[in-house]
Amino acid sequence: MNMFKRIISAITLSFILTAVLTAATVIILMFTKGREMGRHLGLFGSVFFDAHETSSGSIMVGFGLQNPWILTLIFLALFVFSLVFFTILPALQKRKKMLEA
């Protein structure tokens, strides 16, 4: 049961961190390209931001996933690090209590 909680916690943390990284990358792409039109990739080519001018003079923007496999790899890497963290943390806390006593 304890390992199940660690896995669920690691999955949740990995999902949240991946979503934050993806959203932050799209926002950074929006505001760092200035007046450059076109398709811009970020987060190792996994997300894109597209801005182009229409024939009526308005600017159309869009964003989305370019390559979901890279996001999957990022999620898995974050999951492994989170799981290791949640596995080691109780042992370190137990060791700290032992040293204090």
Summary of the structure (lengths in Angstrom):
residues: 101
radius of gyration: 20.3
end to end distance: 28.5
largest distance: 74.8
contacts: 246
relative contact order: 0.15
helix: 63%
strand: 19%
